[in-house]
Amino acid sequence: MKLRTPQEITAATVDVARNKVSMPAGKLLIQAVQAGCFIAFGGVLSLVVGFGFPEITAGNPSMQRLLSGCMFPIGLILVVVLGAELFTGNNAMLIPAYMQRHYGVWPVLKNWTLVYFGNFVGALLFGYVMVYAAGLTASGPYHSAIASMAEAKVSMPWLTVFVKGIGANWCVCLALWLALAGHTLIEKMAGCFLPVMAFVVLGYEHSVANMFFIPVGMMEGASVTVSEFVTSNLVPATLGNIAGGAIFVGCVNAYVHLKK
């Protein structure tokens, strides 16, 4: 079966989005918690592999990022194939149908809010139970790596995090569009892999991933307060993710490929 055209991909998001906004709140939250766990799973895998070869990465600055980038896409692959609800993906996915007036702004905001909350719960639960309590980051080099990562993420200027948030979700939502182009599991995995790997290697900021990385870093002793986590990283990363997904992918593709 041939790949979908750009027009067919964007048209396919309309039916997907209508199902998303009509989903019962309880089911939506469960799927959102599941997605938060999936992204956190990709996060810890990227941490363990990316920082697990210090002798190799010490003299090769991009190698750690490349190793982490090759592992992280498993999270989005699970989200796409298993139909979980990811806030950053829905930033773009709900826009074409909204622009065609299949629903108003309230269903979009309601979906984003519930899914964001569910993603946060899933990422925190996975981080505490499956990573911190399991001792995956208790010893070096992972202990110092996750703590340093958390501190670095809250130390960047607000505008820098915002711009990096745009870049991250531009890549993630492009990955979703590529996944929709394919029909087989391999095609969908390939569509998810390359853009997500790219955003990790480039160091962009993904709000749902940071719901895992920064809290686990704090559990491991990072010098980061809850206020710093929220105001210095989570807020600007989230706003950047919305802009990168809704405008750069959702709006642009709807305007170019769908009837006005």
C-alpha positions in Angstrom: 0.0 0.0 0.0 1.4 3.4 -1.0 2.1 6.2 1.4 -0.5 8.8 2.0 0.0 12.2 0.3 0.4 15.3 2.4 -3.2 16.2 1.6 -4.4 12.7 2.7 -2.4 12.9 5.9 -3.9 16.2 6.9 -7.4 15.1 6.0 -6.9 11.9 8.1 -6.2 14.1 11.2 -9.7 15.4 11.0 -11.4 12.1 11.9 -8.7 11.3 14.4 -9.3 14.7 16.1 -13.0 14.4 16.2 -12.7 11.1 18.0 -10.2 12.6 20.5 -12.5 15.6 21.5 -15.5 13.3 21.9 -13.7 10.7 24.0 -15.1 10.4 27.6 -13.0 12.2 30.2 -12.2 9.0 32.1 -10.9 7.2 29.1 -9.0 10.2 27.9 -7.2 10.5 31.3 -6.3 6.8 31.3 -4.8 7.1 27.8 -3.0 10.3 28.9 -1.4 8.7 31.9 -0.4 5.8 29.7 1.3 8.3 27.3 3.2 9.9 30.2 4.5 6.6 31.2 5.6 5.8 27.6 7.5 9.1 27.2 9.1 8.5 30.6 10.1 5.0 29.5 11.8 6.5 26.5 13.4 9.0 28.8 15.0 6.6 31.2 16.2 4.4 28.3 17.8 7.4 26.7 19.5 8.2 30.0 20.9 4.7 30.6 22.2 4.2 27.1 23.3 7.8 26.5 25.3 8.2 29.7 26.3 4.5 30.0 29.5 4.8 27.8 31.5 7.6 29.4 34.8 6.4 27.9 33.4 6.7 24.4 31.4 9.9 24.9 34.1 11.8 26.8 36.0 12.7 23.7 33.1 12.7 21.4 30.6 15.5 22.4 27.8 14.5 20.0 28.0 10.7 20.8 26.1 11.0 24.1 23.3 12.9 22.4 23.2 10.5 19.5 22.9 7.5 21.7 20.2 9.1 23.8 18.4 10.3 20.6 18.3 6.8 19.2 16.6 5.4 22.3 14.1 8.2 23.1 11.7 7.6 20.1 10.4 4.4 21.7 8.1 6.6 23.7 6.4 8.2 20.8 6.3 4.9 18.9 4.3 3.4 21.8 2.0 6.4 21.9 1.3 6.2 18.1 0.9 2.5 17.8 -1.1 1.9 21.0 -3.3 5.0 20.6 -2.3 6.8 23.8 -3.0 10.5 24.3 0.0 12.9 24.2 -0.4 16.6 24.9 2.3 17.7 22.5 0.9 15.5 19.7 -2.6 16.8 20.3 -1.3 20.4 20.0 -1.1 19.8 16.2 -3.6 17.0 15.7 -6.6 18.9 16.9 -6.0 22.0 14.8 -7.0 21.1 11.2 -10.5 20.0 12.3 -10.8 23.1 14.4 -9.9 25.3 11.5 -12.6 23.5 9.4 -15.0 24.3 12.2 -15.8 20.7 13.2 -15.8 22.0 16.8 -15.0 25.2 18.7 -12.0 26.2 20.9 -13.4 24.8 24.1 -13.1 21.1 23.1 -9.5 21.8 22.1 -8.6 23.5 25.4 -10.5 20.8 27.4 -8.6 18.0 25.6 -5.2 19.7 26.1 -5.8 20.4 29.8 -7.0 16.8 30.6 -4.2 15.2 28.6 -1.5 17.5 30.0 -2.6 16.6 33.5 -2.7 12.9 32.7 0.7 13.0 31.0 2.1 14.7 34.1 0.7 12.0 36.4 2.0 9.2 34.2 5.5 10.7 34.0 5.7 11.3 37.7 4.4 7.8 38.6 6.8 6.1 36.2 9.7 8.2 37.4 9.1 7.5 41.0 8.1 3.8 40.9 9.9 2.4 37.9 13.1 4.6 38.1 13.7 6.1 41.5 12.2 3.4 43.7 13.7 0.7 41.4 17.2 2.3 41.9 17.9 2.8 38.2 19.5 6.2 38.8 20.9 5.5 42.3 24.5 4.9 41.2 26.9 6.6 38.8 27.0 7.7 36.1 23.2 8.0 36.1 22.8 9.6 39.5 25.0 12.6 38.6 23.8 12.7 35.0 20.1 13.1 35.8 20.8 15.6 38.6 23.0 17.7 36.3 20.4 17.5 33.5 17.6 18.8 35.8 19.8 21.7 37.0 20.8 22.6 33.5 17.2 22.6 32.2 16.1 25.2 34.9 19.2 27.4 34.4 18.5 28.4 30.8 16.9 31.8 30.0 13.1 31.7 29.8 13.1 32.7 26.1 15.7 30.1 25.3 13.5 27.3 26.8 10.5 28.7 24.9 12.3 28.6 21.5 13.7 25.2 22.2 10.1 24.1 23.1 9.0 25.3 19.6 11.8 23.2 18.0 10.9 20.1 20.1 7.3 19.9 19.2 7.8 20.9 15.6 9.8 17.7 15.4 7.4 15.6 17.4 4.4 16.7 15.4 6.2 16.2 12.1 6.9 12.7 13.3 3.2 12.2 13.9 2.5 13.4 10.3 5.1 11.0 8.9 3.6 8.2 11.0 0.2 8.9 9.5 1.7 8.6 6.0 2.4 4.9 6.6 0.2 1.9 7.1 2.6 -0.8 8.4 4.2 -0.9 11.8 7.7 -0.4 10.3 6.5 2.6 8.3 5.0 4.2 11.5 8.1 3.4 13.5 10.4 5.0 10.9 8.1 8.1 10.8 8.4 8.5 14.5 12.1 7.8 14.8 14.0 10.3 12.7 12.4 13.6 13.8 12.3 12.6 17.5 15.9 11.5 17.4 16.8 14.8 15.8 15.1 16.9 18.5 16.9 15.0 21.3 20.3 15.3 19.5 19.7 19.1 19.0 18.8 19.6 22.7 15.3 20.9 22.3 12.9 21.1 25.2 9.8 18.7 25.4 7.4 19.5 28.3 6.2 15.9 28.8 9.8 14.6 28.8 10.7 17.2 31.3 7.9 16.1 33.5 10.1 13.0 33.9 13.6 14.2 33.7 13.4 17.2 36.2 11.4 15.5 38.9 13.6 12.4 38.9 16.6 14.7 39.0 15.1 16.4 42.0 14.5 13.0 43.7 18.2 12.3 43.1 19.3 15.5 44.9 19.4 18.1 42.1 19.4 21.7 43.4 16.1 22.5 41.9 12.9 23.8 43.6 9.4 23.0 42.5 9.0 26.7 41.7 12.1 26.7 39.5 10.9 23.6 37.7 7.5 25.1 36.9 8.4 28.7 36.1 11.9 28.3 34.6 11.2 25.2 32.4 7.8 23.7 32.4 5.9 26.9 31.5 8.1 28.2 28.7 8.6 24.7 27.3 4.8 24.1 27.3 4.1 27.4 25.6 6.8 26.7 23.0 5.5 23.2 22.4 2.0 24.6 21.8 3.4 27.1 19.3 5.6 24.5 17.6 2.8 22.0 17.2 -0.3 24.1 16.7 1.1 26.7 14.4 4.1 25.2 12.7 2.5 21.9 11.9 -1.3 22.0 12.5 -2.1 25.4 11.1 0.4 25.3 8.3 -0.7 21.9 7.0 -4.4 22.7 7.4 -4.0 26.0 5.5 -1.9 24.4 2.7 -3.6 21.1 2.2 -7.3 21.4 3.2 -10.1 23.3 1.6 -10.7 26.7 3.3 
